[in-house]
Amino acid sequence: MRIRIGVIVLAVGLLIAAYLANRPSRAETEAACRRALDNTSTMDLRPDVCQEVPAETYRAFLLMYELREEGLD
């Protein structure tokens, strides 16, 4: 019985570790968000990849995108 419980606990631990290892980091998520911005992106109409980026950070990305489009970067 103890062996069975140990195997189950080990399997659950490995599944949790695999899940956490495959999640993108915050920096990767923000970089993907910056790449996804286009002329249709607004505060209300975010690209799907930008849904997890905080509103203040997303607003800064929009401002940087618009400045780049105007050639003011």
Disulfide bonds with the S-S distance in Angstrom:
Cys33-Cys50 2.06
